[in-house]
Amino acid sequence: MDKFKLINVVAFFLLLSFTGCDVDSYIDRRNSGKYISLTPAITEILFALDLKENIAGVTDYCTYPPAASEKPSVGSIMSPSMEKITEINPQIIFAGKLTPPKILSALTKNGFNIEFIRADSVSQLKKDIIRIGVLTGKEKESRILTKKIGNELEDLTKSLKGAGRIKTFIEISHKPLMTAGGESYLNEVISLAGGVNVASDIQDDYLTVGYEFIIKRKPEVIVLLAGLSSGDKKRMTNILSTTPAVKNNRVYAISESERDIYLRPGPRLAEAVKKMAVMLHPEVSEDE
């Protein structure tokens, strides 16, 4: 080893020491093949890439596939346990937009390898799946998966050829009343399903709105991701009764078991688009 390389190596391990990292732990984790996922969507991607045996930690909200619930939990998305993460000593920690910056900072300070996965659009999702595949030695599988998703979406687009674009309002929560803007992943899901998000002109990912906004935008379909309660029924009857969606009985409440399909950018993208398409275009069969 030449003098320059030797200096770099020494400097690197000194840096680990100064930041409070254990050198032996760092060496142990480099090729351990153990991964922690801090978001449900990333967990689904890891399982889809046949990395079940490598997943050493997930969050309390990682519930799909069912096997994810059997994995050790490192806590909540917003407040994972540093102690549990340190015990696992993973090779890579996959984090997302919901991971608080202070958590990312603390993990980085402790010498962990953090891979930040955006997945905030369909194109970015495909890139991130391949990136995860490359990082985990599953590049071939990742490219097969993204091609499968692309083919499924292409087939769906063909089945919707000639269909009109349905004005759609999607409610993510009602307290506060939140919807998806033009820069959101859900906006793309609606578009791919043959709809037009009534908030697509607002350059934001997610935003709060008032009932006046919904009434003025005149949605033909309303999708309630938070489900339909007795209070929601009153809202539809008393507040939104003038909208085409309510007039024509085209308000769809999504069950809790299916809600995650829409909210998690991952391998089930085509399934989410197909289910949305069936709501917007009843003539489209879910079995097609």
Backbone bond lengths (Angstrom), bond angles and torsions (degrees), N, CA, C in turn:
res aa  C-N    CA-C-N  psi(-1)  N-CA   C-N-CA  omega(-1)  CA-C   N-CA-C  phi
1 M - - - 1.468 - - 1.528 108.95 -
2 D 1.361 117.21 127.72 1.459 119.17 -178.51 1.520 109.83 -74.45
3 K 1.319 115.11 169.40 1.457 121.30 -173.47 1.530 111.97 -61.85
4 F 1.357 116.12 -39.94 1.464 120.52 -177.93 1.529 111.26 -63.00
5 K 1.348 116.16 -45.56 1.463 120.69 179.63 1.517 110.55 -64.96
6 L 1.316 116.72 -38.82 1.458 120.99 -179.46 1.519 110.53 -62.44
7 I 1.336 115.99 -41.96 1.465 120.90 179.64 1.525 110.06 -62.77
8 N 1.330 115.83 -41.65 1.467 120.32 -179.95 1.519 111.58 -62.95
9 V 1.335 115.95 -43.08 1.462 120.49 -179.57 1.530 110.51 -63.82
10 V 1.314 115.99 -45.29 1.471 120.79 179.43 1.527 110.13 -61.81
11 A 1.335 115.71 -44.51 1.470 120.23 -179.44 1.520 110.90 -61.67
12 F 1.327 115.98 -38.74 1.463 120.53 -178.77 1.528 111.00 -63.12
13 F 1.317 116.47 -46.67 1.461 119.14 -178.31 1.531 111.86 -72.31
14 L 1.335 116.95 -28.34 1.459 119.69 173.32 1.522 109.88 -65.34
15 L 1.353 115.71 -38.70 1.456 120.57 178.45 1.526 110.60 -62.15
16 L 1.314 115.84 -41.85 1.461 119.50 177.77 1.523 110.96 -60.39
17 S 1.335 115.20 -39.68 1.454 119.94 -178.65 1.517 111.11 -67.69
18 F 1.350 116.20 -43.62 1.456 120.80 -178.16 1.524 112.28 -66.01
19 T 1.339 117.64 -29.19 1.458 120.79 -179.35 1.520 111.85 -89.40
20 G 1.330 116.48 4.08 1.454 119.72 176.01 1.510 114.20 85.20
21 C 1.349 117.76 12.65 1.463 120.70 -178.43 1.509 110.60 -87.13
22 D 1.297 115.97 144.22 1.448 122.10 176.49 1.524 108.85 -84.59
23 V 1.342 117.22 120.29 1.463 121.68 -176.78 1.516 111.42 -60.10
24 D 1.338 117.48 -43.50 1.462 120.36 -179.60 1.522 111.06 -62.87
25 S 1.330 116.15 -39.77 1.462 119.76 178.86 1.511 110.92 -63.41
26 Y 1.335 115.00 -39.42 1.468 118.87 -179.97 1.530 110.15 -62.75
27 I 1.324 116.29 -45.50 1.467 120.66 -179.10 1.524 110.31 -64.10
28 D 1.342 117.44 -40.22 1.462 121.80 -179.52 1.524 111.97 -62.78
29 R 1.349 116.15 -37.03 1.462 119.04 -173.48 1.518 113.87 -84.08
30 R 1.345 117.64 -18.01 1.467 120.66 -172.68 1.516 113.65 -54.52
31 N 1.325 117.19 -41.21 1.458 121.09 -178.19 1.530 111.82 -126.73
32 S 1.309 115.71 32.11 1.468 119.30 -176.30 1.527 112.21 -73.26
33 G 1.328 116.57 -23.47 1.467 119.67 -177.55 1.509 112.69 71.76
34 K 1.343 117.21 16.31 1.457 121.63 178.90 1.526 109.53 -102.18
35 Y 1.330 115.66 132.08 1.454 120.21 -177.66 1.521 111.07 -125.54
36 I 1.322 114.94 145.61 1.462 121.45 173.45 1.522 107.78 -117.02
37 S 1.320 115.63 135.14 1.462 121.39 176.38 1.522 108.62 -111.33
38 L 1.338 115.72 128.29 1.455 119.92 -179.42 1.530 113.05 -102.65
39 T 1.334 117.05 7.64 1.470 119.44 174.54 1.529 109.72 -140.57
40 P 1.326 117.71 146.54 1.467 121.69 -179.63 1.522 113.60 -59.20
41 A 1.339 117.30 -38.04 1.466 120.48 -178.13 1.529 111.10 -64.18
42 I 1.320 116.36 -42.10 1.466 120.16 178.94 1.523 110.47 -66.34
43 T 1.318 116.76 -37.61 1.463 120.49 177.51 1.523 110.39 -58.66
44 E 1.333 116.34 -42.79 1.469 120.01 178.75 1.523 110.96 -62.50
45 I 1.321 116.76 -39.30 1.466 120.64 179.31 1.527 110.42 -64.48
46 L 1.314 117.05 -44.46 1.469 121.01 -179.77 1.529 111.09 -60.71
47 F 1.318 116.91 -42.72 1.463 120.32 177.88 1.524 110.67 -65.24
48 A 1.323 116.41 -40.64 1.467 120.74 -178.98 1.532 111.69 -64.79
49 L 1.336 116.24 -24.15 1.465 120.84 178.40 1.526 111.84 -92.28
50 D 1.330 115.86 14.72 1.466 122.09 177.28 1.531 111.99 61.90
51 L 1.331 115.77 44.02 1.463 121.02 -179.80 1.536 111.21 -111.39
52 K 1.322 115.83 25.24 1.461 120.74 -177.80 1.527 112.19 -51.86
53 E 1.314 116.77 -45.82 1.463 120.34 -176.16 1.522 112.83 -71.22
54 N 1.329 117.35 -17.25 1.464 121.32 -178.27 1.523 113.21 -92.96
55 I 1.327 116.01 -14.19 1.460 119.92 -178.45 1.526 108.84 -77.40
56 A 1.332 115.29 111.79 1.464 120.04 -174.55 1.521 112.81 -104.03
57 G 1.332 116.54 -9.10 1.454 119.36 -179.79 1.520 111.58 -165.51
58 V 1.333 115.95 141.93 1.475 121.94 178.38 1.532 107.54 -138.84
59 T 1.331 116.87 -177.14 1.466 119.76 176.45 1.533 110.25 -99.52
60 D 1.308 115.28 172.37 1.466 120.85 179.19 1.526 112.02 -62.68
61 Y 1.338 116.10 -22.23 1.469 120.65 -175.64 1.528 113.13 -94.50
62 C 1.303 117.57 0.99 1.464 121.23 178.74 1.528 108.32 -83.96
63 T 1.322 115.78 95.63 1.469 121.25 -171.91 1.527 114.44 -115.31
64 Y 1.332 116.53 -2.63 1.461 119.42 -178.84 1.526 109.44 -135.65
65 P 1.354 115.64 138.59 1.461 127.20 -6.54 1.539 110.95 -64.18
66 P 1.344 117.63 170.60 1.468 120.04 -177.52 1.525 113.65 -50.28
67 A 1.332 116.94 -32.04 1.469 120.35 -179.41 1.522 112.06 -63.38
68 A 1.336 116.99 -20.05 1.463 120.32 179.94 1.526 110.87 -64.89
69 S 1.318 115.77 -31.97 1.471 120.51 -179.36 1.521 111.98 -69.41
70 E 1.319 116.38 -16.07 1.464 121.11 -179.87 1.525 111.85 -87.76
71 K 1.316 116.78 -10.60 1.457 120.89 -179.33 1.530 111.17 -79.45
72 P 1.338 117.58 150.96 1.470 120.34 177.97 1.525 110.93 -58.73
73 S 1.323 116.09 135.09 1.460 120.11 178.90 1.528 110.56 -95.63
74 V 1.332 115.21 139.25 1.469 119.95 176.39 1.533 109.78 -100.67
75 G 1.338 116.81 10.06 1.453 120.41 177.89 1.519 112.88 114.23
76 S 1.300 115.89 -157.95 1.461 121.16 -177.49 1.529 111.30 -82.21
77 I 1.326 115.36 168.48 1.467 120.40 178.30 1.516 110.50 -65.20
78 M 1.333 116.13 -43.05 1.462 120.98 -175.17 1.525 113.67 -80.52
79 S 1.333 116.28 -19.79 1.462 118.30 -177.03 1.528 112.02 -146.37
80 P 1.344 116.69 66.66 1.477 119.12 178.63 1.527 111.00 -68.33
81 S 1.311 115.47 153.86 1.462 120.94 -177.79 1.526 111.37 -81.42
82 M 1.323 115.60 118.85 1.458 120.71 177.74 1.529 110.36 -64.20
83 E 1.321 115.56 -34.39 1.472 120.54 -179.85 1.527 111.04 -63.97
84 K 1.331 116.38 -46.08 1.464 120.26 -179.65 1.528 111.47 -66.26
85 I 1.322 115.99 -39.59 1.464 120.23 179.21 1.523 109.98 -63.64
86 T 1.323 116.13 -41.59 1.464 121.04 -179.93 1.528 110.66 -65.07
87 E 1.327 116.82 -37.80 1.466 120.69 178.55 1.527 111.21 -63.84
88 I 1.320 116.17 -39.02 1.471 120.34 179.28 1.523 110.80 -71.26
89 N 1.345 116.15 -36.69 1.464 122.24 178.41 1.541 111.59 54.12
90 P 1.338 117.43 59.04 1.466 121.03 -173.16 1.527 114.31 -73.50
91 Q 1.306 114.82 157.52 1.464 120.81 174.73 1.531 109.96 -71.93
92 I 1.329 115.86 -41.62 1.463 121.21 179.46 1.527 109.74 -137.79
93 I 1.327 115.64 139.46 1.457 122.02 170.49 1.522 106.71 -111.52
94 F 1.320 116.20 119.99 1.466 120.91 178.93 1.527 108.34 -94.82
95 A 1.330 115.49 120.35 1.460 121.43 -178.57 1.522 109.86 -119.66
96 G 1.337 115.96 163.67 1.460 120.20 -179.14 1.515 112.11 -136.30
97 K 1.317 116.52 -168.01 1.464 122.28 -175.45 1.525 112.53 -63.61
98 L 1.337 117.09 -25.42 1.458 120.03 -178.68 1.533 112.31 -82.33
99 T 1.327 116.87 -11.36 1.462 119.80 179.73 1.529 108.99 -74.02
100 P 1.335 118.52 119.86 1.469 121.21 -177.85 1.535 112.15 -59.36
101 P 1.329 117.59 139.19 1.478 121.52 179.20 1.524 113.19 -53.89
102 K 1.332 117.75 -36.66 1.466 119.49 -178.47 1.536 110.84 -66.57
103 I 1.336 116.43 -30.68 1.464 120.47 177.17 1.532 109.33 -70.52
104 L 1.325 116.20 -44.37 1.461 120.93 178.55 1.523 110.33 -60.42
105 S 1.328 115.57 -42.03 1.465 120.57 -179.91 1.529 111.56 -63.40
106 A 1.334 115.82 -43.15 1.467 120.16 -179.20 1.523 111.53 -66.30
107 L 1.333 116.49 -40.06 1.462 120.44 179.57 1.523 110.87 -66.43
108 T 1.323 115.46 -41.66 1.474 120.03 178.60 1.521 110.41 -64.01
109 K 1.317 116.41 -42.56 1.462 121.29 179.88 1.520 111.37 -60.35
110 N 1.340 115.52 -30.96 1.467 119.90 -179.80 1.529 112.83 -89.23
111 G 1.325 115.48 11.59 1.462 120.04 171.82 1.505 116.85 84.46
112 F 1.338 117.94 10.31 1.459 120.07 -179.66 1.530 110.92 -79.65
113 N 1.312 114.46 147.91 1.465 120.93 177.97 1.522 108.59 -85.33
114 I 1.328 117.17 108.66 1.468 122.45 -177.48 1.521 109.48 -101.96
115 E 1.305 116.28 127.39 1.466 121.47 173.70 1.525 107.72 -113.86
116 F 1.333 115.22 114.75 1.458 120.79 -176.81 1.523 110.08 -89.70
117 I 1.316 116.41 121.64 1.463 122.96 -177.33 1.522 109.27 -108.93
118 R 1.333 117.17 116.44 1.468 121.06 -176.41 1.534 111.79 -78.83
119 A 1.341 116.25 -57.72 1.475 122.49 -180.00 1.526 112.42 45.11
120 D 1.348 117.22 45.20 1.459 120.25 -177.98 1.529 112.92 -102.10
121 S 1.326 116.30 11.07 1.463 122.19 174.58 1.514 107.56 -155.53
122 V 1.320 116.86 166.30 1.462 120.13 -179.15 1.529 110.67 -64.91
123 S 1.319 116.90 -44.41 1.469 119.79 -179.51 1.522 110.45 -65.24
124 Q 1.344 117.02 -39.70 1.459 120.20 179.22 1.524 110.63 -67.87
125 L 1.322 117.14 -36.09 1.458 120.99 177.53 1.526 110.78 -58.62
126 K 1.324 116.81 -45.78 1.465 120.54 179.92 1.525 110.70 -62.55
127 K 1.337 116.41 -42.07 1.468 120.52 178.56 1.526 110.44 -63.16
128 D 1.330 115.60 -41.17 1.465 119.82 -177.78 1.528 111.85 -68.93
129 I 1.324 117.31 -35.29 1.468 120.04 177.49 1.526 109.44 -62.52
130 I 1.324 116.45 -44.69 1.467 120.10 178.96 1.524 110.64 -66.36
131 R 1.327 116.73 -40.01 1.469 120.45 178.28 1.521 110.94 -61.02
132 I 1.322 116.64 -44.39 1.468 119.99 177.55 1.527 109.93 -62.68
133 G 1.333 115.92 -39.32 1.458 120.26 178.21 1.521 112.43 -61.13
134 V 1.321 116.02 -42.91 1.470 120.98 179.31 1.531 110.20 -64.64
135 L 1.323 116.65 -43.37 1.470 121.45 -177.79 1.520 113.02 -66.91
136 T 1.327 116.60 -26.94 1.465 120.42 -174.74 1.531 113.71 -108.53
137 G 1.328 116.73 7.69 1.459 119.90 -179.55 1.524 113.21 76.71
138 K 1.328 116.62 21.64 1.467 121.51 -179.15 1.535 111.37 -121.86
139 E 1.328 115.58 38.59 1.466 118.46 -176.90 1.526 112.05 -62.08
140 K 1.329 116.97 -42.45 1.459 120.36 -179.68 1.527 109.98 -59.46
141 E 1.323 116.03 -47.68 1.463 120.75 -179.38 1.531 111.26 -63.14
142 S 1.331 116.25 -36.92 1.462 120.02 -178.73 1.526 111.10 -67.38
143 R 1.310 116.66 -37.23 1.471 119.66 179.51 1.531 110.65 -72.06
144 I 1.317 116.16 -34.91 1.478 119.84 175.75 1.527 109.50 -64.64
145 L 1.327 116.31 -41.85 1.471 120.99 -179.31 1.527 111.46 -64.55
146 T 1.336 117.15 -46.98 1.468 119.47 -178.75 1.530 110.84 -66.05
147 K 1.315 117.11 -34.44 1.468 119.76 177.36 1.526 110.22 -67.03
148 K 1.323 116.39 -40.02 1.474 121.21 178.26 1.526 110.39 -61.63
149 I 1.324 116.76 -45.26 1.464 121.25 178.74 1.529 109.84 -61.35
150 G 1.341 116.06 -45.51 1.460 120.93 179.39 1.519 112.56 -60.43
151 N 1.329 116.36 -42.42 1.471 120.79 -179.77 1.527 111.13 -65.74
152 E 1.322 116.13 -40.53 1.471 120.23 179.52 1.528 111.16 -64.73
153 L 1.327 116.39 -40.28 1.459 120.24 179.06 1.527 111.02 -68.72
154 E 1.319 116.05 -36.90 1.471 120.53 178.35 1.529 110.80 -64.31
155 D 1.329 116.20 -42.77 1.474 120.38 178.28 1.530 110.73 -62.58
156 L 1.334 115.86 -39.84 1.456 120.35 179.86 1.528 110.78 -65.83
157 T 1.328 116.18 -41.20 1.463 121.11 178.65 1.526 110.36 -59.69
158 K 1.307 116.64 -40.61 1.468 121.11 179.08 1.528 110.61 -64.58
159 S 1.328 116.69 -38.75 1.470 120.05 -178.58 1.529 111.61 -69.11
160 L 1.344 116.92 -20.62 1.461 121.42 -179.11 1.533 112.36 -98.18
161 K 1.310 116.48 2.82 1.459 120.44 -177.87 1.530 110.30 -58.15
162 G 1.324 115.20 127.96 1.461 120.37 179.54 1.512 114.27 88.96
163 A 1.336 117.16 -10.47 1.469 120.49 179.86 1.530 109.83 -77.55
164 G 1.314 117.16 146.23 1.456 121.19 179.20 1.521 111.21 -71.72
165 R 1.317 115.92 159.56 1.462 121.10 178.36 1.532 108.44 -89.26
166 I 1.316 116.22 122.49 1.466 122.20 -174.45 1.533 110.68 -93.99
167 K 1.334 116.25 123.86 1.460 120.84 178.74 1.532 109.23 -68.44
168 T 1.325 114.91 121.81 1.469 120.22 -170.56 1.522 112.43 -127.62
169 F 1.321 115.36 135.86 1.471 121.13 170.92 1.515 107.33 -113.05
170 I 1.326 116.21 127.57 1.463 119.89 178.88 1.523 109.06 -114.53
171 E 1.324 114.93 122.53 1.460 121.22 -178.65 1.528 109.20 -98.76
172 I 1.315 115.56 118.47 1.465 120.48 -179.89 1.518 110.58 -85.93
173 S 1.320 115.93 -38.90 1.469 121.69 174.04 1.528 107.63 -151.53
174 H 1.342 117.05 158.95 1.458 118.17 179.05 1.527 112.93 -110.27
175 K 1.317 118.55 -8.69 1.460 122.04 172.79 1.527 108.99 -136.66
176 P 1.350 117.98 90.27 1.466 127.44 1.35 1.527 111.11 -76.65
177 L 1.334 115.83 164.38 1.458 121.74 178.16 1.529 107.83 -75.57
178 M 1.325 115.78 105.02 1.458 120.63 -172.70 1.520 111.11 -121.19
179 T 1.328 115.08 142.71 1.465 120.29 178.41 1.522 110.01 -137.37
180 A 1.331 115.45 179.47 1.461 121.38 -178.22 1.523 110.24 -99.60
181 G 1.329 116.43 132.94 1.456 121.69 178.50 1.517 112.10 -91.32
182 G 1.326 115.14 -174.04 1.461 121.02 -175.25 1.509 115.60 -68.88
183 E 1.324 117.90 -15.74 1.464 120.62 -178.37 1.525 112.30 -102.85
184 S 1.309 116.66 14.22 1.464 120.59 -176.90 1.525 112.59 -95.92
185 Y 1.304 113.72 159.12 1.465 121.87 173.86 1.529 110.40 -63.07
186 L 1.332 116.76 -38.92 1.465 120.89 -179.51 1.523 111.80 -64.95
187 N 1.319 116.73 -31.56 1.465 120.10 176.71 1.530 110.16 -59.58
188 E 1.324 115.80 -39.97 1.466 120.75 178.57 1.520 111.63 -70.00
189 V 1.319 116.31 -37.93 1.467 119.97 177.97 1.529 109.99 -59.80
190 I 1.332 116.47 -44.87 1.465 121.14 178.75 1.527 110.56 -62.26
191 S 1.319 116.48 -44.51 1.465 120.88 -179.06 1.526 111.91 -63.61
192 L 1.328 116.31 -44.57 1.468 120.76 179.16 1.530 111.34 -64.11
193 A 1.330 115.89 -26.67 1.461 120.73 -178.86 1.526 112.16 -86.54
194 G 1.317 116.99 5.68 1.460 120.13 178.10 1.511 113.85 87.98
195 G 1.326 116.57 26.53 1.458 120.46 179.30 1.508 112.45 -120.68
196 V 1.317 115.28 173.69 1.464 122.56 173.18 1.523 107.10 -126.78
197 N 1.289 116.20 116.79 1.453 121.30 178.40 1.536 108.61 -67.26
198 V 1.335 118.07 123.54 1.466 120.21 -176.93 1.528 112.43 -66.46
199 A 1.336 116.83 -11.76 1.466 120.61 177.43 1.525 111.52 -109.60
200 S 1.329 116.94 18.01 1.464 120.55 -175.57 1.526 113.42 -67.85
201 D 1.336 116.88 -20.40 1.465 119.95 -179.55 1.526 112.52 -81.50
202 I 1.309 117.05 -7.20 1.467 121.04 179.38 1.523 109.00 -91.54
203 Q 1.322 115.24 116.11 1.463 120.76 -174.87 1.526 111.53 -78.72
204 D 1.295 114.06 75.21 1.464 121.87 178.78 1.513 106.27 -154.47
205 D 1.334 116.67 162.14 1.457 117.28 177.54 1.529 110.73 -83.66
206 Y 1.330 116.24 -57.07 1.459 119.34 178.30 1.523 109.04 -132.94
207 L 1.331 117.27 144.60 1.457 120.92 -174.35 1.519 110.87 -149.93
208 T 1.318 115.35 157.60 1.457 120.94 174.74 1.526 108.54 -95.44
209 V 1.318 115.99 143.41 1.463 121.66 -179.13 1.520 109.47 -136.01
210 G 1.340 115.66 172.74 1.454 121.05 175.58 1.516 109.72 -108.67
211 Y 1.327 116.87 170.11 1.464 119.87 -179.76 1.531 111.84 -65.15
212 E 1.341 115.49 -27.56 1.457 118.93 178.55 1.522 110.40 -61.23
213 F 1.319 115.65 -36.47 1.465 121.20 179.38 1.525 110.05 -60.35
214 I 1.322 116.48 -47.20 1.474 121.20 -178.66 1.527 110.28 -63.83
215 I 1.323 116.20 -44.81 1.471 120.39 -178.55 1.525 111.19 -61.16
216 K 1.337 116.63 -43.84 1.464 120.82 -178.81 1.530 112.18 -67.59
217 R 1.334 116.82 -32.02 1.466 120.42 -176.96 1.531 112.55 -81.10
218 K 1.329 117.26 -12.98 1.465 123.85 175.07 1.543 114.30 48.82
219 P 1.310 117.29 59.70 1.476 119.24 179.15 1.520 112.42 -65.32
220 E 1.323 115.94 142.43 1.465 121.53 176.66 1.522 110.94 -86.21
221 V 1.330 114.84 -23.03 1.462 121.69 177.68 1.520 108.30 -136.75
222 I 1.321 116.64 138.25 1.467 122.36 173.76 1.520 107.56 -119.89
223 V 1.334 116.11 126.52 1.466 121.80 179.52 1.523 108.16 -112.46
224 L 1.324 116.64 121.98 1.461 122.24 -178.48 1.527 110.03 -103.24
225 L 1.311 116.63 101.49 1.464 119.59 -178.77 1.525 112.16 -73.50
226 A 1.320 116.26 -18.17 1.464 119.41 179.89 1.525 112.19 -91.70
227 G 1.327 116.42 8.31 1.457 120.05 179.84 1.518 111.96 84.39
228 L 1.323 116.61 -176.24 1.462 122.29 -176.81 1.530 110.08 -126.01
229 S 1.323 115.80 114.09 1.463 120.99 177.98 1.529 108.99 -102.48
230 S 1.315 116.77 176.73 1.463 120.23 177.51 1.518 110.57 -62.14
231 G 1.346 115.64 -34.68 1.459 120.03 176.82 1.516 111.89 -65.48
232 D 1.334 116.36 -35.90 1.467 120.87 178.71 1.521 110.53 -65.49
233 K 1.322 116.61 -37.59 1.463 120.61 -179.79 1.532 110.31 -63.26
234 K 1.328 115.50 -38.36 1.467 119.56 177.56 1.524 110.38 -67.57
235 R 1.327 116.13 -37.77 1.464 119.40 178.41 1.518 110.17 -60.46
236 M 1.310 115.63 -43.68 1.461 120.07 -178.18 1.534 110.89 -65.75
237 T 1.329 115.83 -39.43 1.472 120.50 -177.24 1.524 112.03 -74.96
238 N 1.332 116.49 -41.69 1.462 120.27 -172.40 1.528 114.96 -94.89
239 I 1.326 116.96 -33.39 1.465 119.47 -172.82 1.527 112.84 -104.94
240 L 1.315 116.70 -43.82 1.472 120.24 -172.80 1.532 112.85 -106.38
241 S 1.318 116.00 19.83 1.472 120.08 -175.16 1.523 113.89 -64.04
242 T 1.347 116.89 -20.84 1.470 119.39 -178.26 1.526 113.32 -86.12
243 T 1.324 117.24 -8.46 1.469 119.58 -179.01 1.527 110.17 -75.32
244 P 1.321 118.00 145.50 1.472 121.14 177.52 1.526 112.65 -55.30
245 A 1.332 116.27 -35.01 1.473 119.90 -178.90 1.521 111.44 -60.60
246 V 1.333 117.23 -46.72 1.461 121.24 -178.43 1.528 110.00 -73.14
247 K 1.330 117.07 -41.79 1.465 120.91 179.68 1.524 112.05 -57.20
248 N 1.330 115.60 -39.24 1.464 120.73 -176.27 1.530 113.38 -98.94
249 N 1.349 114.83 13.43 1.462 120.32 177.15 1.532 112.04 57.29
250 R 1.326 115.41 45.36 1.462 119.81 -179.60 1.534 110.53 -118.07
251 V 1.312 114.25 51.84 1.462 122.28 174.36 1.517 106.97 -108.97
252 Y 1.321 116.48 121.44 1.466 120.84 -174.82 1.529 110.32 -114.85
253 A 1.307 115.50 121.55 1.465 121.12 177.28 1.525 109.25 -96.85
254 I 1.304 115.91 125.69 1.465 121.24 -178.93 1.524 109.84 -90.62
255 S 1.308 116.20 130.56 1.470 120.46 179.99 1.526 110.21 -69.34
256 E 1.313 114.80 157.40 1.467 120.01 -179.89 1.524 111.64 -59.30
257 S 1.325 116.70 -34.70 1.465 120.38 -177.75 1.529 112.41 -69.87
258 E 1.347 116.81 -23.33 1.463 120.05 -178.69 1.528 113.84 -103.26
259 R 1.311 117.01 -13.79 1.462 121.53 -174.47 1.528 113.10 -57.41
260 D 1.321 115.57 -40.10 1.464 119.78 -175.81 1.522 113.20 -63.36
261 I 1.322 117.22 -24.41 1.464 120.76 179.54 1.523 110.18 -59.48
262 Y 1.340 115.91 -36.44 1.460 121.40 -178.42 1.532 112.62 -83.51
263 L 1.320 115.86 -31.29 1.458 120.09 -173.18 1.526 114.58 -89.82
264 R 1.330 117.21 -12.37 1.467 119.98 -177.60 1.530 111.36 -110.41
265 P 1.312 117.83 107.00 1.478 120.31 177.13 1.531 109.09 -68.00
266 G 1.312 116.62 106.90 1.457 119.21 -175.77 1.505 113.21 -165.97
267 P 1.312 117.46 -156.79 1.472 122.44 -175.69 1.516 114.68 -61.43
268 R 1.346 117.29 -20.00 1.465 120.20 -178.54 1.531 112.72 -92.13
269 L 1.310 116.76 18.86 1.463 121.41 179.87 1.524 112.42 -54.07
270 A 1.329 117.34 -51.03 1.468 120.55 -177.76 1.524 111.12 -62.04
271 E 1.323 116.79 -35.62 1.468 120.92 177.93 1.523 110.18 -64.57
272 A 1.344 116.65 -41.29 1.461 121.22 178.85 1.524 110.85 -63.87
273 V 1.335 116.21 -43.55 1.467 120.55 -179.70 1.527 110.25 -64.79
274 K 1.327 117.43 -42.00 1.458 120.99 179.85 1.540 111.07 -62.63
275 K 1.320 117.28 -44.53 1.456 120.23 179.60 1.531 111.29 -64.81
276 M 1.330 115.93 -38.13 1.460 119.97 177.19 1.523 110.05 -66.16
277 A 1.333 116.84 -41.04 1.465 121.66 -179.79 1.524 111.46 -61.59
278 V 1.314 116.92 -37.46 1.469 120.98 179.37 1.529 110.48 -64.91
279 M 1.347 116.87 -35.50 1.461 120.19 177.81 1.529 111.02 -70.91
280 L 1.321 116.09 -40.75 1.465 120.21 -177.20 1.524 111.99 -78.41
281 H 1.317 115.66 -34.68 1.469 121.48 -177.49 1.538 108.55 -130.03
282 P 1.319 117.50 84.89 1.474 121.37 -176.73 1.522 113.88 -54.63
283 E 1.326 116.54 -21.21 1.472 119.37 -179.92 1.520 111.63 -71.41
284 V 1.353 117.48 -14.72 1.461 121.41 178.41 1.526 109.06 -85.24
285 S 1.319 116.12 126.38 1.460 120.60 -179.77 1.507 110.06 -87.56
286 E 1.333 116.60 139.10 1.455 120.66 178.14 1.521 111.01 -66.82
287 D 1.324 116.79 -17.92 1.472 120.69 -177.81 1.520 112.57 -90.48
288 E 1.339 117.20 -5.37 1.458 119.38 -177.69 1.516 111.94 -67.97
